[in-house]
C-alpha cells in the first residue's frame, strides 16, 4: 500500500500491549488529519532528505509520530532525545555534537529533540550553532508551546503546526480499534471519551484501554461527571450573575469530586467569547495566571475557585 492510500482499520503492532503504541501510525496513510502537512512530509520521504523541522501543537496530536515516520522512511542514522529529561547545555554540547560529528552508516543523520520547549535558553543557543556546523545532520524539534523556542531556532527550521484531528475522525479511529480488539461499547460512552480527552489521542487510547472490563467499555463516573460539570459551569458563567453563582460553582465542583482541573481551564479559555464578552483579554490573562499557579500548589481546588472568583468579578 503506498503513502497516498487510506485505511479505516488501524494497523496492529503486535509487539506492544499498550494501545497507544500498538496502534501508533507507522506510515503516512495510517495517520489521521493534517492532510496538507502530510503532502509535504510525503515529499520529504520521496526526496530522502529534510530541512531542519519544527513541529508544534497541542499534546497528543501526533507530532512525534510524524517525526518517527520520517526517520523510519528516510535512510538515515537517528538519535532520539526527550528534552524534558535531558535539557541542559552539557547534553547539547556533548551528546548531540558527538553524534553529529561521528561517522555514520548512512549519508544523512536525523536528531529528534522531542518536547524541545523544555530545553533551557542556553541549550537552545548551543543547538543553534550545531545546526549550522554539520551539513549532513538534520534536526527535528517538537514542542507544545512554540513561544518557548528562541527566535534563532525559528529561523533555522521549517515550522509546521500539527492541528488536532477532528472529533469525528478520532471517534472513527477509536471504533476501528475497539473492533480490532473485539471490545463492545455504547455510542454515548464513545462520545464521552472523545469529548473528555479531545484533542489528545494518547489520552483517549490510554483511558479507553483502562476502561475495558470483560470485553466491554465501562466508564467510571468521572468522565460523565466532568461532562456535566463543563455544561453547568458554562451555563452559570453565561447566565446573569447573582450573589450565589460562586457558591453554586463551588458546590458543583465538590459534589462531582473533580480532581483534574486542566480540562476546566481549557473550557474557560476556549469558551471565553461566549461568557466574557468585552472582557476576553482580561479573563485570558487571569486563566493563564491561575493555570500556571496550579502546577505548583497542593490544593488545586482552591486555585481553580480563585480563578472563578476573578472571572466573576470581571464579567459582573
C-alpha positions in Angstrom: 0.0 0.0 0.0 1.5 3.4 -0.9 1.6 6.6 1.1 -1.5 8.2 -0.5 -3.9 5.4 0.3 -6.1 5.4 3.3 -7.5 2.8 5.7 -10.2 2.9 8.3 -8.9 -0.1 10.2 -5.9 0.7 12.4 -2.9 -1.5 11.9 -1.8 -3.6 14.8 1.8 -3.7 16.1 1.6 -7.0 17.9 4.9 -6.3 19.7 3.0 -3.9 22.1 0.4 -4.4 24.7 -0.4 -0.8 25.1 -2.9 0.5 22.6 -1.1 3.8 22.3 1.9 2.0 20.9 0.1 -0.9 19.3 -1.9 1.5 17.0 0.7 4.2 16.6 0.8 5.0 12.8 3.9 3.6 11.2 3.1 5.0 7.8 1.6 8.2 6.4 -1.6 6.5 5.1 -2.4 5.4 8.7 -2.2 9.0 10.1 -5.5 10.8 10.6 -5.8 14.5 9.8 -3.4 17.3 8.7 -3.7 16.4 5.0 -1.8 19.4 3.7 1.1 18.7 6.1 1.2 15.1 5.1 1.7 16.1 1.5 4.8 18.0 2.4 6.0 15.1 4.6 5.4 12.7 1.7 7.6 14.9 -0.5 10.4 14.8 2.1 10.2 11.0 2.1 10.3 10.9 -1.8 13.3 13.2 -1.8 15.0 11.1 1.0 16.0 14.4 2.7 14.6 17.0 5.0 15.4 20.5 6.2 15.5 21.3 9.9 11.9 20.9 11.1 9.9 22.3 14.0 6.5 20.6 14.7 4.3 22.4 17.2 0.8 22.0 18.5 -1.3 20.6 21.4 -0.4 17.4 23.3 -1.2 14.1 21.7 -1.9 15.4 18.2 0.8 13.3 16.5 3.9 15.5 16.3 6.3 12.8 17.5 4.6 10.2 15.4 5.1 12.2 12.2 8.8 12.7 13.1 9.2 9.0 13.7 7.7 8.1 10.4 10.1 10.5 8.7 13.1 8.9 10.5 11.8 5.5 9.6 11.2 6.1 5.9 14.3 8.2 5.1 17.7 6.3 5.0 19.5 7.9 8.0 21.2 7.4 11.3 19.0 8.5 14.1 19.2 9.9 17.6 16.2 10.4 19.8 16.3 12.7 22.9 13.4 13.7 25.1 14.3 17.2 26.0 12.1 17.2 29.1 14.5 14.6 30.6 17.8 15.9 29.0 17.5 19.6 28.8 20.8 21.1 30.0 23.5 22.7 27.9 26.1 19.9 28.6 23.9 17.3 26.9 23.5 19.5 23.8 27.3 20.2 23.6 28.3 16.6 24.1 25.7 14.0 23.2 24.4 15.9 20.1 27.8 17.0 19.0 29.3 13.5 19.4 26.5 12.0 17.3 26.6 14.7 14.6 30.4 14.6 14.2 30.8 10.8 14.2 30.9 8.6 11.1 27.6 7.0 10.2 26.2 4.1 8.2 24.0 6.5 6.1 24.7 9.7 4.2 22.2 11.6 6.4 21.7 11.8 10.2 18.5 12.9 11.9 18.2 14.0 15.5 14.8 14.2 17.1 14.5 16.5 20.0 11.1 15.7 21.5 9.5 18.3 23.8 12.1 20.9 22.8 10.2 23.6 24.7 11.8 22.1 27.8 15.3 23.0 26.6 16.9 25.8 28.6 17.7 29.0 26.7 21.4 28.2 26.8 20.8 24.8 25.4 18.8 26.2 22.6 21.6 28.7 21.9 24.1 25.8 21.7 21.7 23.9 19.4 21.7 26.9 17.0 25.4 26.5 16.3 25.2 22.8 15.9 22.5 23.2 13.2 25.0 25.2 11.1 28.1 23.2 11.8 27.1 19.8 10.5 25.6 19.9 7.0 24.7 16.2 6.9 22.8 16.3 10.2 19.1 17.4 10.3 17.2 18.3 13.5 13.5 17.7 14.1 12.1 19.6 17.1 8.7 19.0 18.6 7.0 21.3 21.1 3.7 22.2 22.6 4.5 25.8 23.2 6.3 27.4 20.2 6.7 30.7 22.0 9.3 28.9 24.3 11.6 28.3 21.3 14.1 31.1 20.7 13.8 33.1 17.5 17.2 31.9 16.0 15.8 28.3 16.0 12.6 29.5 14.4 14.6 31.0 11.5 16.7 27.8 11.0 13.7 25.5 10.8 10.7 25.0 8.6 7.7 25.3 11.0 4.6 23.2 10.8 1.6 23.4 13.1 0.1 20.0 13.8 -3.6 20.6 14.1 -5.9 18.4 16.2 -7.7 15.7 14.2 -11.5 16.3 14.1 -13.6 14.6 16.8 -15.4 12.7 14.1 -12.2 11.2 12.7 -10.9 10.4 16.2 -14.2 8.6 17.0 -14.0 6.6 13.9 -10.4 5.7 14.8 -11.5 4.5 18.2 -14.3 2.5 16.7 -11.7 0.8 14.5 -9.5 -0.1 17.5 -12.5 -1.3 19.5 -13.4 -3.6 16.6 -9.9 -4.9 16.2 -9.7 -5.6 19.9 -13.2 -7.2 20.0 -14.4 -4.6 22.5 -18.0 -3.7 22.8 -19.1 -0.1 23.5 -22.1 2.2 23.7 -22.1 5.3 21.4 -22.7 7.5 24.4 -19.6 6.2 26.1 -17.6 6.7 22.9 -18.8 10.3 22.8 -17.9 10.9 26.4 -14.4 9.6 25.9 -13.8 11.8 22.8 -15.3 14.9 24.5 -13.4 14.4 27.7 -10.0 13.7 26.2 -10.0 15.7 23.0 -7.7 16.5 21.3 -5.2 14.2 23.0 -5.5 10.9 21.1 -2.8 9.4 23.5 -5.1 10.1 26.5 -8.1 8.7 24.6 -6.4 5.4 23.9 -4.9 5.0 27.4 -8.3 5.9 29.0 -10.2 3.6 26.7 -7.9 0.6 27.3 -8.1 1.3 31.1 -12.0 1.3 30.8 -12.3 -2.2 29.3 -13.9 -4.7 31.6 -14.6 -8.2 30.3 -14.5 -7.0 26.7 -16.8 -4.0 27.2 -16.1 -0.3 27.6 -17.3 0.6 31.1 -16.8 4.2 32.1 -16.5 5.3 35.7 -18.5 8.2 36.9 -15.6 10.6 36.5 -16.0 11.1 32.7 -19.7 11.7 32.8 -19.3 13.9 35.9 -16.8 16.0 34.1 -19.1 16.5 31.1 -21.8 17.5 33.5 -19.6 20.0 35.3 -18.5 21.5 32.0 -22.0 22.1 30.8 -23.3 23.5 34.1 -20.2 25.7 34.6 -20.5 27.3 31.2 -24.3 27.8 31.7 -23.6 29.5 35.1 -21.0 31.8 33.6 -23.2 32.8 30.7 -26.2 33.4 32.9 -27.0 36.7 34.6 -24.7 37.0 37.6 -26.2 36.6 41.1 -24.8 36.6 44.6 -25.0 32.8 44.7 -23.1 32.0 41.5 -19.7 31.5 43.1 -21.2 29.1 45.8 -23.1 27.2 43.2 -20.0 26.6 41.1 -18.0 25.6 44.2 -20.7 23.1 45.3 -20.8 21.8 41.7 -17.0 21.0 41.9 -17.3 19.4 45.3 -20.3 17.3 44.5 -18.7 15.8 41.4 -15.3 15.2 43.2 -13.3 16.9 40.5 -9.6 16.3 40.9 -8.1 17.2 37.5 -8.8 20.8 36.5 -6.9 21.1 33.3 -9.9 20.4 31.1 -11.9 23.0 33.0 -9.2 25.6 32.4 -9.3 24.6 28.7 -13.1 25.1 28.8 -12.8 28.6 30.4 -10.2 29.6 27.7 -12.0 28.0 24.6 -15.4 29.4 25.5 -14.3 32.9 26.8 -16.0 34.5 23.8 -19.4 33.1 25.0 -19.3 34.3 28.6 -16.7 37.0 28.7 -17.9 39.5 26.0 -15.8 42.7 26.0 -13.6 41.2 28.8 -11.8 38.4 26.9 -8.3 39.8 27.2 -8.6 40.4 30.9 -10.1 36.9 31.5 -7.5 35.1 29.4 -4.7 36.7 31.4 -6.5 35.6 34.6 -6.8 32.0 33.3 -3.1 31.9 32.4 -2.0 33.1 35.8 -4.1 30.6 37.7 -3.3 27.7 35.3 0.4 28.4 35.9 0.0 28.6 39.7 -2.0 25.3 39.6 1.2 23.5 38.6 2.8 24.2 41.9 0.0 24.1 44.5 -1.2 21.1 46.5 -4.9 22.1 46.7 -5.8 22.7 43.1 -9.4 23.2 44.0 -8.6 26.4 45.9 -6.6 27.7 42.9 -9.4 26.9 40.5 -12.0 28.6 42.6 -9.8 31.7 43.0 -9.7 31.8 39.2 -13.5 31.5 39.0 -13.8 34.3 41.6 -11.6 36.6 39.4 -13.6 35.8 36.3 -16.9 36.5 38.0 -15.5 39.9 39.1 -14.5 40.6 35.5 -17.9 39.8 34.0 -20.1 41.4 36.6 
